[in-house]
Amino acid sequence: MDDLIEQALLFDYYGELLTQQQRKIYQEVYFDDYSPSEVAEDEGISRQGIHDMLRRTGRTLADYEAKLGLVKRHNELRLITEEIEEAAVRLADGDKNALAVIRSLCLKLRED
């Protein structure tokens, strides 16, 4: 998965667990396209301090994901729904096996 998309998903799921300053700086650098130098100047801290905070924040988000797995689950659900869509198209085209695939995928969703 593209790193920026991964970072965005991690931030979407776990961003509220960060401190206000972590959220603000992480969002400005990764999503608002500010340079670390610009953010450092605005915050009154060193550029190295911004880099350190970004690294720590990235590790924190990765730790949350390792413990909770919400992004992984999001990706799994996305893949399953894509498979259901593809099977629905095949079903509409007359593929009789597609219904069994759809049922199987729906059962998988219920089990997880």
CORSUL-V452436 format. One record per residue. RES is the residue in one letter. PHI is phi as a letter, one per 40 degrees, with the letter a starting at -180 (none if undefined). PSI is psi in whole degrees, -180 to 180 (* if undefined). D_CENTER is the distance of its C-alpha to the mean C-alpha in Angstrom with 2 decimals. Layout:
res=RES phi=PHI psi=PSI d_center=D_CENTER
res=RES phi=PHI psi=PSI d_center=D_CENTER
//
This chain:
res=M phi=none psi=143 d_center=9.48
res=D phi=d psi=136 d_center=10.10
res=D phi=d psi=-41 d_center=9.51
res=L phi=c psi=-39 d_center=9.00
res=I phi=c psi=-42 d_center=6.28
res=E phi=c psi=-46 d_center=4.57
res=Q phi=c psi=-40 d_center=6.04
res=A phi=c psi=-42 d_center=5.34
res=L phi=c psi=-44 d_center=1.97
res=L phi=d psi=-44 d_center=4.23
res=F phi=c psi=-42 d_center=6.86
res=D phi=c psi=-44 d_center=6.56
res=Y phi=c psi=-38 d_center=6.83
res=Y phi=b psi=-1 d_center=9.11
res=G phi=d psi=-35 d_center=10.63
res=E phi=c psi=-14 d_center=13.64
res=L phi=c psi=-9 d_center=14.52
res=L phi=c psi=164 d_center=15.27
res=T phi=c psi=163 d_center=18.72
res=Q phi=d psi=-42 d_center=19.52
res=Q phi=c psi=-42 d_center=20.45
res=Q phi=d psi=-47 d_center=17.30
res=R phi=d psi=-47 d_center=15.21
res=K phi=c psi=-50 d_center=17.78
res=I phi=c psi=-44 d_center=18.08
res=Y phi=c psi=-44 d_center=14.45
res=Q phi=c psi=-43 d_center=14.00
res=E phi=c psi=-42 d_center=17.34
res=V phi=c psi=-48 d_center=16.81
res=Y phi=c psi=-31 d_center=13.34
res=F phi=b psi=-26 d_center=13.34
res=D phi=c psi=0 d_center=17.05
res=D phi=g psi=33 d_center=18.36
res=Y phi=c psi=148 d_center=20.80
res=S phi=c psi=155 d_center=22.20
res=P phi=d psi=-34 d_center=22.35
res=S phi=c psi=-43 d_center=26.09
res=E phi=c psi=-44 d_center=25.84
res=V phi=c psi=-41 d_center=23.68
res=A phi=d psi=-43 d_center=26.08
res=E phi=c psi=-44 d_center=29.01
res=D phi=c psi=-37 d_center=27.68
res=E phi=c psi=-14 d_center=26.87
res=G phi=g psi=29 d_center=30.09
res=I phi=b psi=171 d_center=28.68
res=S phi=c psi=159 d_center=28.79
res=R phi=c psi=-38 d_center=26.45
res=Q phi=c psi=-37 d_center=26.22
res=G phi=c psi=-39 d_center=25.24
res=I phi=c psi=-46 d_center=22.27
res=H phi=d psi=-44 d_center=21.25
res=D phi=c psi=-43 d_center=21.76
res=M phi=c psi=-41 d_center=19.73
res=L phi=c psi=-42 d_center=16.74
res=R phi=c psi=-47 d_center=17.13
res=R phi=c psi=-42 d_center=17.57
res=T phi=c psi=-42 d_center=14.63
res=G phi=c psi=-42 d_center=12.36
res=R phi=c psi=-39 d_center=14.18
res=T phi=c psi=-46 d_center=13.89
res=L phi=c psi=-41 d_center=10.10
res=A phi=c psi=-37 d_center=10.42
res=D phi=c psi=-43 d_center=13.29
res=Y phi=d psi=-43 d_center=11.68
res=E phi=c psi=-41 d_center=9.22
res=A phi=c psi=-36 d_center=12.49
res=K phi=c psi=-38 d_center=14.35
res=L phi=b psi=-32 d_center=12.38
res=G phi=g psi=26 d_center=10.12
res=L phi=c psi=-37 d_center=8.11
res=V phi=c psi=-41 d_center=4.91
res=K phi=d psi=-45 d_center=8.01
res=R phi=c psi=-40 d_center=9.78
res=H phi=d psi=-47 d_center=7.61
res=N phi=c psi=-40 d_center=8.11
res=E phi=c psi=-45 d_center=11.64
res=L phi=c psi=-39 d_center=12.45
res=R phi=c psi=-44 d_center=11.58
res=L phi=c psi=-42 d_center=13.89
res=I phi=c psi=-43 d_center=16.49
res=T phi=c psi=-33 d_center=16.75
res=E phi=c psi=-40 d_center=17.25
res=E phi=c psi=-39 d_center=19.92
res=I phi=c psi=-43 d_center=21.51
res=E phi=d psi=-46 d_center=21.76
res=E phi=c psi=-41 d_center=23.39
res=A phi=c psi=-36 d_center=25.72
res=A phi=c psi=-39 d_center=26.67
res=V phi=c psi=-44 d_center=27.71
res=R phi=c psi=-38 d_center=29.72
res=L phi=c psi=-44 d_center=31.25
res=A phi=c psi=-28 d_center=32.32
res=D phi=c psi=2 d_center=33.88
res=G phi=g psi=5 d_center=35.94
res=D phi=c psi=108 d_center=34.15
res=K phi=c psi=-23 d_center=35.33
res=N phi=c psi=-18 d_center=33.05
res=A phi=c psi=-34 d_center=29.97
res=L phi=c psi=-41 d_center=30.67
res=A phi=c psi=-38 d_center=30.62
res=V phi=c psi=-44 d_center=27.25
res=I phi=c psi=-46 d_center=25.86
res=R phi=c psi=-43 d_center=27.50
res=S phi=c psi=-43 d_center=26.17
res=L phi=c psi=-37 d_center=22.54
res=C phi=c psi=-40 d_center=23.16
res=L phi=c psi=-40 d_center=24.67
res=K phi=c psi=-41 d_center=21.71
res=L phi=c psi=-41 d_center=19.50
res=R phi=c psi=-35 d_center=22.17
res=E phi=c psi=-34 d_center=22.51
res=D phi=c psi=* d_center=18.97
//
